[in-house]
């Protein structure tokens, strides 16, 4: 019999960015050389400084070798994040002022052979003198210019790689993609490659994302991951994979506190399912969603409302006028209202906000109001529906009941249009409509889908007043309510 396979211990170097460490399954493998590439402004220097600061916290000697930025520029950039670079030795290898005088104005550098040799010698001397364990080399574009030929450049990088690994250094090489096309030679040399991208939508803040192109010796979470640069550094939001998150929960039906509404939904939405509330503007979708959140808080659970379209003040005032009051907060028995700025959000960051509410605050009911705001916040994002499906799957595996609101185009009539078709994603679909009767505009509500069990097939009138939500008995004496202009059936009593 063969001996059992024992997974060898791999020493890791945390990057100081929790989201990135999660993507890398625990951080960078120590004593290796990594390439961080991206266009200028993508966040390479910020990532590198966070990596070195994490080394300082761990008691490691850290070295920043710069061929492009001065120490003053690095210090100023760090200060903007509230950082001090104490504990990090910075070695400047900037071209000397004499290079701007006389004949050297033509080439900006001394002859390449001399310049490259001098630069390499200074790098080796700095590493030996400091005995650093974490090193950042910024940037390779300067080395590429000094080498002038791809052969000399590759040989020089290979020599540096062997030197760094021999001294048990973990090194980040920064590259600003100034070479034509991708530097595949450099990617083949590095043990890992992390690519940073900055996207500029037509409207709103820039979007940033990263991808681990290569990571030898261990698994990692592939694909693109959104991140943001804020005061305090990079905040990385790992791509959500629902299958990695599952918690056992007891099956149950979620009550709204409105008996007729619960009856309409066959006893209420099942725990761990999603319900879509569809209808024209002002038909009562948000109010019903908030009612479920408030009822959850009354049971001692925590609920969260992500408001894309409505301010917190307006939502609180409107629901209070209907007698739907709640205590706002993050504890059990409270409802938290999270205002979402549509122009500043990425799909990854929104998923991270939801995860924090579920895993940290233990939310059991989540309201997304509305999907119109969600999709409008990210009009140029591709595969947004697939990301929403993954988010709903995650919430379902956590035993969270999700209520989503979608405002349809139109006011009265059956030919309503939805800006995004997500009805197939939801486990239950509640339809709201306006209809005309006896010179008045009334509201109707019906359930058209419930995967987890039976539901009432009738249509009821929906009313709101200062005492809350009210549903009539089933409107069996009418037909054509969903068209907006119903007909009263003969030989039936009037109702509604």
Secondary structure, DSSP 4 states (H G I P E B T S, - for coil): -PPPP-PPP--EE--S-HHHHHHTTSSEESS-EEEEEE-TTSSHHHHHHHHHHHHHHTT--EEEEESSS-HHHHHHHHHTTT---TTEEEEE-PPPGGGGSGGGGTTSSS-HHHHHHHHHHHHHHHHHHHT-SEEEEE-HHHHHHHH-SHHHHHHHHHHHHHHHHHTT-EEEEEE---SSS--HHHHHHSSEEEEEEEE--SSSS-EEEEEEEEETTS----SEEEEEEETTEEEEEPPP-GGG--------B---S-HHHHHHTTTSPBTT-EEEEEEETTSSHHHHHHHHHHHHHHTT-EEEEEESSS-HHHHHHHHHHTT----BSSSTT-EEEEE--GGG--HHHHHHHHHHHHHTS-EEEEEEE-HHHHHHHTTT-TTHHHHHHHHHHHHHHTT-EEEEEEEEE-SBSS--EESS--TTT-SEEEEEEEEEETTEEEEEEEEEEETTS------EEEEEETTEEEE-S--TTEE-GGGTB-EEPTTS----
